[in-house]
């Protein structure tokens, strides 16, 4: 189950979001095709990936930033860019272009620091924009908790797209990060659950001043947690679609008729 889009259109062209997506894709393509030997790839990660043990010792602090533009696989990249595309445009629309890029980078750095705190002596490199994008998701939750998000549910051969409120989707995602973090050893590598949860929290906190300027709880009362503009309407879909024969009956005698 993963999100494919939201019903929250932005009022301005999200140039920064597009630029971030292009930068991440370009850097990954460069590393994928340009660093074709394990030796060169290892040297790249040693220079630009985040190694908690080095940051704890005060070395290579630049990797708190550079690591957010590296990815380990096409799937890793694709998943992150999908989330950034869904949620980034609305946060950029609310914040403005320059404040949004600062917000994104600070969320990524904060996520990296929280990962370091969870595994201070780890020598497993951390890469990915997940922490920064989690910050975008945290801010989105604060501003648009009831915005509709379309989810693609896949159960073996059953596919269905349906809409749920953002607070449900983001709440489930955040809960999974906490459960994953509790049930795994951050020193051993794998998914950086605490970086995800930490970035989410950093982004939410950074969005509080904007939320307060909008009116705080009064803003929620005015918008009911929905976007303050008309939502985009998409038709829901089921794959595969089952064609049913029409059944004729007297609707006035049916308890479900109108």
VOBA-1610 file (N, C-alpha, C; in pm, whole numbers, padded with zeros to 5 digits, always signed):
BEGIN
Unk+00085-00118+00000Unk+00000+00000+00000Unk+00089+00124+00000Unk+00073+00208-00102Unk+00154+00329-00106Unk+00078+00440-00178Unk+00108+00566-00145Unk+00035+00678-00205Unk+00078+00701-00349Unk-00016+00748-00432Unk+00017+00779-00571Unk-00010+00926-00605Unk-00092+00996-00524Unk-00122+01136-00550Unk-00210+01188-00435Unk-00218+01320-00426Unk-00314+01380-00334Unk-00413+01464-00413Unk-00515+01514-00343Unk-00619+01595-00406Unk-00600+01743-00371Unk-00476+01783-00353Unk-00443+01915-00301Unk-00358+01990-00405Unk-00421+02061-00499Unk-00343+02131-00602Unk-00269+02251-00543Unk-00154+02284-00601Unk-00077+02399-00556Unk-00111+02519-00642Unk-00097+02637-00584Unk-00134+02760-00654Unk-00022+02821-00734Unk+00101+02767-00719Unk+00214+02819-00796Unk+00298+02702-00845Unk+00377+02726-00947Unk+00463+02620-01000Unk+00571+02586-00897Unk+00582+02460-00858Unk+00679+02422-00753Unk+00819+02402-00811Unk+00884+02512-00847Unk+01015+02503-00913Unk+01118+02433-00826Unk+01116+02458-00696Unk+01216+02397-00607Unk+01194+02247-00598Unk+01068+02205-00586Unk+01038+02062-00582Unk+01086+01994-00709Unk+01056+02053-00823Unk+01102+01996-00950Unk+01254+01992-00956Unk+01318+02100-00909Unk+01465+02105-00913Unk+01526+01998-00823Unk+01466+01976-00706Unk+01517+01873-00616Unk+01502+01734-00678Unk+01390+01709-00741Unk+01370+01579-00807Unk+01473+01561-00918Unk+01492+01665-01000Unk+01589+01655-01109Unk+01731+01635-01056Unk+01765+01707-00949Unk+01899+01694-00893Unk+01923+01553-00839Unk+01826+01498-00768Unk+01842+01362-00714Unk+01853+01258-00825Unk+01771+01273-00927Unk+01776+01178-01040Unk+01908+01190-01114Unk+01953+01314-01138Unk+02079+01334-01211Unk+02198+01279-01133Unk+02202+01305-01003Unk+02314+01255-00922Unk+02314+01104-00916Unk+02196+01043-00904Unk+02193+00897-00902Unk+02237+00841-01036Unk+02191+00899-01147Unk+02231+00851-01279Unk+02382+00863-01296Unk+02439+00973-01247Unk+02584+00991-01256Unk+02659+00884-01178Unk+02613+00856-01056Unk+02680+00754-00976Unk+02657+00613-01032Unk+02538+00591-01087Unk+02503+00457-01137Unk+02583+00424-01263Unk+02592+00519-01354Unk+02660+00493-01480Unk+02806+00538-01480Unk+02839+00635-01396Unk+02976+00688-01397Unk+03070+00619-01300Unk+03014+00554-01196Unk+03097+00484-01098Unk+03066+00335-01109Unk+03114+00278-01219Unk+03078+00140-01251Unk+03164+00036-01182Unk+03268+00077-01110Unk+03351-00018-01039Unk+03325-00008-00890Unk+03327-00120-00818Unk+03304-00117-00673Unk+03403-00026-00600Unk+03526-00019-00650Unk+03627+00062-00583Unk+03591+00211-00590Unk+03550+00257-00707Unk+03515+00398-00723Unk+03387+00431-00645Unk+03293+00337-00645Unk+03168+00361-00573Unk+03193+00367-00423Unk+03279+00281-00373Unk+03314+00284-00231Unk+03381+00416-00193Unk+03469+00464-00281Unk+03536+00592-00255Unk+03434+00707-00251Unk+03335+00701-00340Unk+03232+00803-00342Unk+03152+00803-00211Unk+03113+00685-00166Unk+03034+00676-00043Unk+03118+00716+00078Unk+03245+00682+00077Unk+03331+00723+00189Unk+03343+00874+00198Unk+03334+00941+00083Unk+03351+01086+00080Unk+03223+01161+00110Unk+03108+01106+00065Unk+02985+01186+00069Unk+02869+01122+00145Unk+02873+00994+00176Unk+02769+00933+00259Unk+02794+00967+00405Unk+02687+00961+00484Unk+02698+00994+00626Unk+02740+00869+00704Unk+02856+00877+00769Unk+02900+00771+00859Unk+02887+00824+01002Unk+02796+00772+01080Unk+02772+00826+01215Unk+02898+00835+01301Unk+02985+00736+01295Unk+03105+00737+01379Unk+03193+00858+01347Unk+03201+00896+01219Unk+03283+01011+01181Unk+03218+01141+01227Unk+03088+01152+01211Unk+03019+01274+01255Unk+03029+01288+01407Unk+03016+01178+01478Unk+03030+01181+01624Unk+03168+01233+01664Unk+03268+01201+01584Unk+03405+01246+01613Unk+03433+01386+01560Unk+03335+01446+01494Unk+03352+01582+01444Unk+03408+01592+01305Unk+03413+01479+01233Unk+03468+01479+01097Unk+03355+01471+00994Unk+03386+01521+00874Unk+03297+01509+00758Unk+03154+01553+00789Unk+03141+01667+00853Unk+03007+01717+00884Unk+02928+01753+00757Unk+03001+01775+00647Unk+02933+01806+00521Unk+02844+01693+00476Unk+02874+01570+00522Unk+02794+01455+00477Unk+02652+01458+00532Unk+02626+01539+00634Unk+02488+01556+00681Unk+02401+01613+00570Unk+02464+01687+00479Unk+02392+01745+00366Unk+02410+01662+00239Unk+02533+01625+00207Unk+02558+01556+00081Unk+02491+01419+00076Unk+02477+01353+00190Unk+02417+01220+00190Unk+02271+01222+00148Unk+02205+01339+00161Unk+02063+01346+00125Unk+02042+01347-00025Unk+02150+01358-00103Unk+02137+01356-00249Unk+02191+01228-00310Unk+02221+01129-00226Unk+02268+00999-00275Unk+02161+00894-00248Unk+02151+00796-00336Unk+02055+00687-00318Unk+02120+00555-00355Unk+02069+00448-00294Unk+02131+00317-00310Unk+02080+00237-00427Unk+01961+00269-00480Unk+01904+00190-00590Unk+01796+00273-00658Unk+01752+00223-00775Unk+01643+00290-00846Unk+01515+00289-00764Unk+01490+00180-00694Unk+01369+00171-00610Unk+01376+00272-00495Unk+01491+00283-00434Unk+01512+00379-00327Unk+01486+00521-00377Unk+01544+00553-00491Unk+01525+00684-00552Unk+01379+00708-00589Unk+01318+00610-00659Unk+01182+00626-00706Unk+01082+00648-00594Unk+01094+00570-00485Unk+01003+00586-00373Unk+01014+00723-00309Unk+01138+00770-00291Unk+01157+00902-00230Unk+01102+01013-00318Unk+01129+01004-00449Unk+01084+01110-00539Unk+00932+01111-00552Unk+00869+00995-00542Unk+00723+00990-00545Unk+00665+01067-00426Unk+00718+01044-00307Unk+00668+01114-00189Unk+00696+01263-00199Unk+00812+01301-00251Unk+00844+01443-00266Unk+00750+01509-00366Unk+00719+01439-00474Unk+00629+01494-00576Unk+00488+01512-00521Unk+00442+01420-00438Unk+00306+01428-00384Unk+00293+01541-00283Unk+00388+01552-00190Unk+00372+01643-00078Unk+00454+01771-00089Unk+00557+01772-00172Unk+00646+01888-00176Unk+00584+02012-00236Unk+00501+01997-00340Unk+00448+02115-00408Unk+00361+02199-00315Unk+00283+02134-00230Unk+00195+02209-00140Unk+00273+02282-00031Unk+00378+02219+00021Unk+00459+02286+00121Unk+00535+02404+00059Unk+00583+02387-00062Unk+00650+02498-00131Unk+00551+02610-00159Unk+00428+02575-00195Unk+00324+02674-00221Unk+00296+02757-00097Unk+00292+02692+00019Unk+00262+02762+00144Unk+00381+02844+00193Unk+00502+02793+00177Unk+00620+02858+00234Unk+00685+02959+00142Unk+00675+02935+00011Unk+00753+03012-00084Unk+00877+02935-00124Unk+00935+02972-00237Unk+01043+02891-00295Unk+01168+02888-00206Unk+01219+03002-00169Unk+01344+03007-00092Unk+01327+02949+00049Unk+01222+02987+00123Unk+01205+02924+00255Unk+01187+02772+00246Unk+01125+02724+00138Unk+01103+02580+00128Unk+01234+02504+00111Unk+01325+02556+00029Unk+01452+02484+00012Unk+01530+02483+00144Unk+01524+02593+00221Unk+01589+02594+00352Unk+01523+02493+00445Unk+01391+02490+00443Unk+01316+02395+00525Unk+01353+02251+00490Unk+01363+02221+00363Unk+01396+02086+00316Unk+01535+02045+00362Unk+01632+02133+00344Unk+01769+02099+00380Unk+01787+02086+00531Unk+01724+02174+00607Unk+01735+02165+00753Unk+01668+02037+00803Unk+01555+01999+00742Unk+01491+01873+00780Unk+01583+01755+00754Unk+01652+01757+00640Unk+01745+01649+00608Unk+01862+01643+00705Unk+01917+01760+00739Unk+02028+01763+00835Unk+01982+01717+00972Unk+01863+01763+01013Unk+01810+01719+01142Unk+01788+01570+01148Unk+01735+01512+01037Unk+01715+01367+01032Unk+01849+01295+01044Unk+01952+01347+00978Unk+02084+01285+00987Unk+02139+01289+01128Unk+02121+01401+01197Unk+02170+01412+01335Unk+02097+01315+01428Unk+01969+01298+01407Unk+01894+01204+01491Unk+01939+01061+01462Unk+01970+01031+01337Unk+02024+00898+01306Unk+02159+00878+01374Unk+02241+00980+01373Unk+02371+00971+01441Unk+02351+00946+01590Unk+02255+01015+01649Unk+02228+00996+01792Unk+02179+00854+01821Unk+02109+00791+01725Unk+02060+00655+01747Unk+02167+00550+01727Unk+02271+00582+01650Unk+02379+00486+01623Unk+02511+00561+01615Unk+02559+00617+01727Unk+02672+00710+01722Unk+02804+00649+01676Unk+02819+00518+01686Unk+02948+00457+01651Unk+02938+00368+01527Unk+02830+00380+01455Unk+02810+00297+01337Unk+02901+00342+01223Unk+02953+00244+01150Unk+03034+00270+01030Unk+02958+00233+00904Unk+02828+00211+00918Unk+02744+00183+00802Unk+02701+00315+00740Unk+02731+00339+00611Unk+02697+00467+00550Unk+02546+00486+00535Unk+02502+00608+00556Unk+02361+00645+00539Unk+02348+00732+00416Unk+02257+00696+00326Unk+02229+00778+00208Unk+02078+00786+00188Unk+02035+00890+00118Unk+01895+00901+00082Unk+01832+01031+00128Unk+01731+01073+00052Unk+01657+01195+00083Unk+01540+01169+00176Unk+01529+01047+00229Unk+01411+01010+00307Unk+01388+01101+00426Unk+01494+01138+00498Unk+01478+01221+00616Unk+01425+01359+00581Unk+01479+01419+00474Unk+01432+01551+00432Unk+01287+01545+00385Unk+01253+01441+00311Unk+01117+01426+00261Unk+01021+01394+00375Unk+01068+01322+00474Unk+00985+01299+00594Unk+00952+01431+00661Unk+01046+01526+00659Unk+01018+01659+00712Unk+00907+01728+00636Unk+00908+01713+00504Unk+00799+01768+00421Unk+00666+01705+00461Unk+00667+01575+00485Unk+00544+01505+00526Unk+00496+01552+00663Unk+00588+01579+00755Unk+00550+01628+00886Unk+00483+01765+00877Unk+00539+01853+00795Unk+00478+01983+00775Unk+00342+01974+00709Unk+00330+01883+00613Unk+00204+01863+00543Unk+00096+01817+00640Unk+00132+01727+00730Unk+00035+01679+00829Unk-00019+01793+00914Unk+00068+01887+00952Unk+00025+01997+01036Unk-00069+02091+00962Unk-00042+02117+00835Unk-00121+02214+00760Unk-00246+02155+00696Unk-00237+02030+00651Unk-00349+01970+00577Unk-00382+01830+00629Unk-00420+01817+00754Unk-00438+01682+00810Unk-00548+01601+00743Unk-00647+01668+00685Unk-00759+01594+00624Unk-00760+01603+00472Unk-00652+01650+00413Unk-00643+01646+00267Unk-00648+01501+00220Unk-00716+01476+00111Unk-00731+01339+00064Unk-00607+01293-00013Unk-00564+01171+00016Unk-00450+01109-00051Unk-00498+00978-00113Unk-00468+00959-00239Unk-00505+00835-00307Unk-00400+00728-00281Unk-00445+00613-00235Unk-00358+00501-00201Unk-00382+00387-00300Unk-00275+00327-00348Unk-00286+00207-00430Unk-00264+00086-00340Unk-00368+00005-00327Unk-00361-00116-00245Unk-00340-00236-00337Unk-00238-00316-00309Unk-00206-00434-00389Unk-00207-00555-00298Unk-00297-00648-00322Unk-00305-00774-00248Unk-00299-00888-00350Unk-00179-00933-00378Unk-00151-01040-00474Unk-00204-01000-00613Unk-00327-01036-00647Unk-00380-01002-00779Unk-00492-00898-00769Unk-00513-00842-00651Unk-00619-00746-00630Unk-00558-00607-00621Unk-00605-00517-00706Unk-00555-00381-00708Unk-00674-00286-00689Unk-00653-00183-00608Unk-00757-00083-00593Unk-00697+00049-00548Unk-00748+00157-00605Unk-00710+00292-00565Unk-00824+00351-00483Unk-00794+00401-00364Unk-00896+00463-00282Unk-00836+00580-00205Unk-00922+00670-00160Unk-00879+00792-00092Unk-00893+00779+00059Unk-00792+00830+00130Unk-00798+00836+00276Unk-00745+00972+00319Unk-00783+01020+00438Unk-00728+01148+00486Unk-00577+01139+00507Unk-00511+01251+00487Unk-00365+01253+00501Unk-00321+01209+00639Unk-00397+01247+00744Unk-00352+01212+00880Unk-00352+01060+00901Unk-00438+00986+00830Unk-00439+00840+00842Unk-00315+00783+00773Unk-00294+00824+00649Unk-00179+00772+00574Unk-00047+00808+00642Unk-00032+00935+00681Unk+00094+00978+00742Unk+00109+00923+00882Unk-00001+00908+00954Unk+00006+00849+01087Unk+00048+00704+01083Unk-00006+00628+00988Unk+00035+00488+00972Unk+00181+00480+00934Unk+00223+00566+00841Unk+00364+00566+00799Unk+00456+00596+00918Unk+00420+00698+00998Unk+00504+00734+01112Unk+00506+00622+01215Unk+00392+00559+01238Unk+00388+00447+01331Unk+00477+00332+01287Unk+00482+00307+01156Unk+00569+00202+01104Unk+00715+00235+01128Unk+00751+00363+01122Unk+00891+00401+01146Unk+00928+00376+01293Unk+00837+00410+01384Unk+00865+00386+01526Unk+00875+00236+01555Unk+00784+00159+01499Unk+00789+00014+01521Unk+00916-00045+01460Unk+00951+00001+01341Unk+01074-00048+01279Unk+01197-00009+01359Unk+01198+00114+01411Unk+01313+00158+01489Unk+01328+00081+01619Unk+01216+00052+01685Unk+01221-00025+01810Unk+01266-00168+01785Unk+01225-00223+01671Unk+01252-00364+01644Unk+01379-00393+01567Unk+01463-00292+01543Unk+01586-00314+01466Unk+01705-00251+01538Unk+01823-00290+01496Unk+01947-00237+01552Unk+02003-00133+01455Unk+01998-00004+01487Unk+02047+00098+01394Unk+02195+00086+01365Unk+02270+00018+01452Unk+02413+00000+01428Unk+02439-00098+01313Unk+02338-00182+01283Unk+02359-00288+01184Unk+02323-00246+01043Unk+02274-00126+01022Unk+02237-00082+00888Unk+02093-00117+00855Unk+02061-00116+00726Unk+01924-00138+00684Unk+01849-00007+00674Unk+01718-00012+00693Unk+01636+00109+00685Unk+01664+00199+00805Unk+01684+00328+00779Unk+01715+00423+00885Unk+01584+00476+00944Unk+01519+00393+01024Unk+01386+00429+01076Unk+01389+00556+01161Unk+01492+00571+01244Unk+01495+00687+01331Unk+01524+00814+01254Unk+01596+00805+01143Unk+01615+00922+01057Unk+01482+00964+00998Unk+01400+00866+00958Unk+01268+00897+00902Unk+01180+00964+01007Unk+01169+00901+01124Unk+01085+00957+01230Unk+01138+01092+01276Unk+01270+01103+01286Unk+01329+01229+01329Unk+01306+01341+01229Unk+01324+01311+01100Unk+01299+01412+00998Unk+01155+01457+01000Unk+01063+01364+01020Unk+00920+01397+01029Unk+00896+01496+01142Unk+00954+01467+01258Unk+00936+01555+01372Unk+00998+01693+01351Unk+01117+01695+01290Unk+01184+01823+01263Unk+01099+01907+01169Unk+01048+01845+01062Unk+00965+01919+00967Unk+00838+01972+01030Unk+00777+01891+01115Unk+00654+01937+01182Unk+00684+02058+01271Unk+00792+02051+01348Unk+00827+02162+01438Unk+00861+02287+01357Unk+00934+02272+01247Unk+00970+02387+01165Unk+00849+02453+01101Unk+00739+02379+01085Unk+00618+02432+01023Unk+00528+02502+01122Unk+00552+02484+01252Unk+00465+02544+01353Unk+00456+02697+01339Unk+00567+02771+01317Unk+00552+02917+01301Unk+00458+02954+01187Unk+00468+02885+01073Unk+00378+02912+00961Unk+00234+02880+00999Unk+00215+02769+01067Unk+00080+02729+01110Unk+00021+02832+01205Unk+00102+02885+01295Unk+00055+02987+01389Unk+00021+03117+01317Unk+00100+03153+01216Unk+00068+03273+01138Unk-00064+03257+01063Unk-00097+03134+01027Unk-00225+03108+00961Unk-00341+03109+01061Unk-00310+03108+01190Unk-00416+03111+01290Unk-00412+02996+01387Unk-00319+02901+01370Unk-00309+02788+01462Unk-00436+02705+01463Unk-00489+02673+01581Unk-00613+02595+01589Unk-00729+02660+01514Unk-00729+02795+01509Unk-00837+02864+01437Unk-00829+02835+01287Unk-00707+02814+01237Unk-00690+02778+01096Unk-00753+02642+01068Unk-00732+02547+01159Unk-00798+02417+01145Unk-00949+02432+01154Unk-00995+02519+01246Unk-01139+02538+01259Unk-01201+02597+01134Unk-01125+02683+01067Unk-01176+02747+00945Unk-01175+02653+00826Unk-01069+02572+00816Unk-01056+02484+00700Unk-01100+02341+00729Unk-01125+02310+00858Unk-01159+02173+00900Unk-01049+02073+00863Unk-00924+02121+00859Unk-00811+02035+00826Unk-00795+02008+00679Unk-00884+02064+00596Unk-00878+02044+00452Unk-00795+02155+00388Unk-00751+02140+00264Unk-00684+02250+00196Unk-00776+02371+00187Unk-00723+02492+00196Unk-00807+02612+00193Unk-00847+02652+00052Unk-00853+02559-00039Unk-00892+02583-00177Unk-00960+02457-00229Unk-01031+02464-00339Unk-01099+02345-00390Unk-01001+02232-00419Unk-01042+02111-00384Unk-00958+01994-00408Unk-00976+01944-00551Unk-00874+01873-00598Unk-00883+01807-00727Unk-00965+01680-00713Unk-01055+01657-00804Unk-01137+01536-00800Unk-01085+01436-00903Unk-01049+01318-00854Unk-01009+01209-00941Unk-01114+01099-00929Unk-01138+01031-01036Unk-01228+00916-01029Unk-01152+00799-00974Unk-01209+00731-00874Unk-01144+00613-00818Unk-01146+00501-00919Unk-01053+00410-00908Unk-01044+00302-01006Unk-01019+00170-00936Unk-01066+00064-00999Unk-01038-00072-00953Unk-00975-00148-01069Unk-00871-00220-01040Unk-00801-00298-01141Unk-00788-00442-01091Unk-00840-00544-01157Unk-00918-00534-01280Unk-01061-00491-01251Unk-01127-00440-01351Unk-01263-00395-01337Unk-01359-00508-01373Unk-01455-00535-01286Unk-01552-00640-01310Unk-01677-00576-01369Unk-01718-00621-01487Unk-01836-00568-01551Unk-01957-00647-01502Unk-02052-00578-01445Unk-02170-00643-01391Unk-02290-00616-01481Unk-02378-00716-01492Unk-02500-00698-01568Unk-02598-00616-01485Unk-02668-00522-01550Unk-02764-00439-01473Unk-02879-00522-01421Unk-02924-00490-01302Unk-03038-00557-01240Unk-03151-00455-01232Unk-03262-00486-01292Unk-03375-00394-01295Unk-03470-00428-01181Unk-03508-00327-01105Unk-03604-00347-00998Unk-03670-00214-00970Unk-03774-00219-00893Unk-03848-00098-00858Unk-03777-00030-00742Unk-03705+00083-00770Unk-03624+00149-00667Unk-03711+00209-00558Unk-03838+00241-00590Unk-03922+00301-00487Unk-03960+00202-00379Unk-03950+00072-00410Unk-03980-00030-00311Unk-03854-00078-00238Unk-03740-00020-00274Unk-03613-00064-00214Unk-03575+00031-00100Unk-03528-00025+00012Unk-03484+00063+00123Unk-03361+00143+00088Unk-03287+00103-00020Unk-03166+00175-00057Unk-03194+00275-00170Unk-03317+00280-00220Unk-03349+00374-00327Unk-03359+00515-00274Unk-03348+00610-00368Unk-03356+00751-00331Unk-03487+00809-00383
//
